[in-house]
Amino acid sequence: MSDAIDRAAGLTPDAPLYQTRRLRPEFVDGAEACRRSVLTPESDQGLSSALRLALAQRMAWLNQESLLLEEYQRELARLQPAAELLALAQGAIPASEPLAAIVKHTDLITRQPTEASEHHIRLLEQAGLSNPQIVALSELIAFVNFQTRVAAGLRLLRSA
C-alpha cells in the first residue's frame, strides 16, 4: 500500500524505488505511524487536528512540495476548519496569540532551522503554550519537514 511519501515522490507499486522502500517495511510503516501520530493523535495536547493539518499544509507550501500540499489540503478540507485556519494554511500570519507565535515558529524552523534558539521556545511559552504543546508542535514540524526532504530525495533517485 502506498503511503504519503510514495505519493509525494510519485512512486507507484511497479516502480523499483517503491519496491526498494519495502525492503525496510519498518521505515515505511514507521513513517506512516508517525504521520498519523503527529496529525491526528489520541491526545492532541490542545493542538487540534485542524490546526496540525493547516500547519502541515503551510510547511508543504513553504517547501514547495505540491503533492504533499494537495494531500494536506484535502485532509484539512474534510475537517471543515475555521476561516482563520484556512488562511493560516495558505500563508497568512494570524493576528491573535498563540496562533501567531505558533506560525512564526513553524515558519522559522521550516525556512531557517539553524537560526532557531532557546529564545524562540521562550516566545512560545510567553504566547501561552505548555511544555507538552511545544513538544507536540516540534514533533509536527520535524515530521513534515522530514517527509518533504525524503520525498525530494526519492524524486531525485527516481530521475537518476
N, C-alpha and C positions, 0 to 999 in steps of 0.2 A: 504494500500500500504506500502511495506517495505521501510525503509529509510536506510541510510548508517550505522547507529548504529545497526539496526537489522541485517544487513548483516555481519557486523564485529563481532557481538556477536553470529552469527549462528542461529538467531531466524527466524522461519518460521511462516506463519499465523496460523498454527494449534498449535503452542507452547503456553503453558499457559503464559509464560513471555511476549510473543508478545501481547497477549490479555490484560495482566495487564498493559503494557505500554499504551495501547489505552484507559485505564480508565482516563488518563490525556492527551487527544489529544493535548492540548495546548503545552505540553512539547515536544511531538513528532514533531508536526508542527513547533514549535519554533526552535527546534534544526536543522531541515532541512532548515528553512528560514535563520537561522544564517549561516549554512554551505554555502548556495548559496551566501549570502551577503559578506562573507569573501573571498570566492574563485573567484567569478565572479560578483563583484559589478558593479553597474551602473557607478560609478566614481571610477576608480582604484587607484587614487592618485599617478599615476606614478609607481605603483607596478602591473605589468601585471598579467593576469590570469595564464599565463605560469609560471611566477616566483612563484606565490602563490601556484600553484599545485606542482611545484618542491619542494618547502619548505614543503608542506603538506606531500608529499611522503617521504622526508627526515625525518620528525618527526615521521611518522608511522614506518619507518625503525629503528630509534633510540629507539622507544618504543616497538620494536619487535611485531608490530601489522601487521601480514602478510596479513590478509584480507583487511584491510584499505590500506596497501601498494599496493596491487594489484589493488584496485579500483582507487587509485590516479595515478598509472602507466598508467592505461587505459585512464583516463581522460586527463592526460598530453600528452600521445601519440597522441590523437586526435588533439591537437593543433600544432603538429609538431614543438616542440621547438628547439631552437639553441642547439648545442652540449654542450655549457657551462652550460646550464640549466639542460640538461640530466645528466651531470657529477655531478653537484651540488646535484641533487635529489638522486644520488647514493652514496653520501658521500664525494665527493671532496670539497675542500675549494678553491674557485676562487681566482685568483691572483689579480684581479682588484677590486677597490672600486667603488661603495659602496657595491657590492655583497659580498666581503669578510667580511665586518662588519655585514651585514645582516645575513649571515650564522653563523658566530661566535656567534652572539646574539641569534639566533634561537636555536643553539646547547646548549648554556648556560642555557637558560630558560627551555628547554626541559629536560636536564640532571640534572642540579643543580640550580633550581629556587631560592633556599634560598641564593645562592651566588651572585645573581644579586643586583646591587646597582645603584644609580643615575649616577655613573661614567660610567656605561655601556650605559646609554641613551646618555651621552655626546659623547661617541665614535661613536654612530650612527649619531649624529649631525655633528661631525667632518668629518665623511665619506660623508656628503652632504645630509642626509635625513632631510626632513622638519618635523615639528610637526605633520601634518596630515599623513605623511607617517609612522612616528613612531607609531602613534595611530593605523593605519591600520595594520601594522606589528604585534603589540601587540595583536590586536583582533584575527588575524590569528593564532598566536602562542597559545593564550589562548584557542581558539576553538578546534584546532586539538588535543591539549593535553587533554582537557576535553573529547572530543569524544573517545580518546583511553582509558581513565580511565572508562568511562561509559560502553564501550563495554567489558572491562575486568571484571568489576563488574557484568554485566549481565551474562557473561560466568560462573563466579563463582556461581551465583544464579542458573543458569541452571543446573549446575553439582551437586548441593546440593540435 
